[in-house]
Amino acid sequence: VLSAIFLNDTIVLVFTPLVLGICRHLRRDPIPYLLAVATAANIGSVATITGNPQNMIIGVASGIPFLSFTASLAPVALVGMGIVYLVISYFYPGEFGTGVAFIQVDGSAEEVSDTAVQWPLLRKGTLTTGLMLLAFVAGMPVPLAALTAASILLITRRVQPEEVFREVDWSLLVFFSGLFIVTGSLETLGVGQALFAAARPITTNGVVALTGVSVILSNLISNVPAVLLFRPFMPSLPHPEQAWLVLAMATTLAGNLTLLGSVANLIVAESAQRQGVHLSFGTYLRVGFPVTLLTVIVGTLWLTILF
């Protein structure tokens, strides 16, 4: 739910250490819960224009109102949450049955320490978020509403910049920079355009074909570059609004296929690795593949029926 409002990458960055701490304290296997954080954050983000970067691009390019976008894709997100629970429960029956499986991470359970709640910051953040959502609903352009909310938080800050800088994950920023360099290089070399040129004739064959091409391209060149390649072509399709929503649904849910399919997945894996928990490619794929397959089928059927 929070991913639909605050961006999936942000939510996994905040929740992964929290989930690991709780799992240590309760002596539970952290892997299924980390898988749930990653896959649910991706699925939750499909519900709104603000859920992930590719949805933001689609929202601005398509002109679809915030509420219409949410009304169309929120049901997919809700059903997807149920799919995540069922799939993870199936693959980890010992964790969710009568017995409790526990893999020791550091040799002992970690005590949960008391954390001081910054009530002024919490109230200010909650109020600002509420105002931002009201602006979305009222029809204010999404970039303007988000920038206004961020400006309010910046001009009323009570935390010194040095404290904020200490919380920045610099290695993650380097990773993002490297990702943009690689995707930019593919764009310059024409790899993305060549893939899209080969797949473009298929996309005109209906929702299923567009979904399939979107999922494949998202895993080959990443979802944001895939959306950028589709963007000039979408208005020429017979049903542009449906096509935009299919693109948002497919490119977002495709991120659950592999550990490399979404930046949110990599954030979870890297944060866990720092605390001694290894989330491998194969472990993720075992859950990610059925989750992606089932949610994409649900999304495709829903958008076909809806239009």
Buried (B, 14 or more C-beta within 10 A) or exposed (E): EBBBBBBBBBBBBEBBEEBBBBBBEEBBBBBBBBBBBBBBBBBBBBBBBBBBBBBBBBBBBBEBBBBEBBEBBBBBBBBBBEBBBEBBBEBBEEBBEEEEBBEEBEEEBBEEEEEEEEEEBEEBBEEBBEBBBEBBEEEBBBEEBBEBBEEBEEEEEEEEEEEEEEEEBEEBEEBEEEBEEEBEEBBEEEBBEEBBEEBEEEBEEBBBBBBBBBBBBBBBBBBBBBBBBBBEBBEEBEEBBBBBBBBBBBBBBBBBBBBBBBBBBBBBBBBBEEBEBEBEEEBBBEBBBBBBBBBBBBBBEBBBEEE
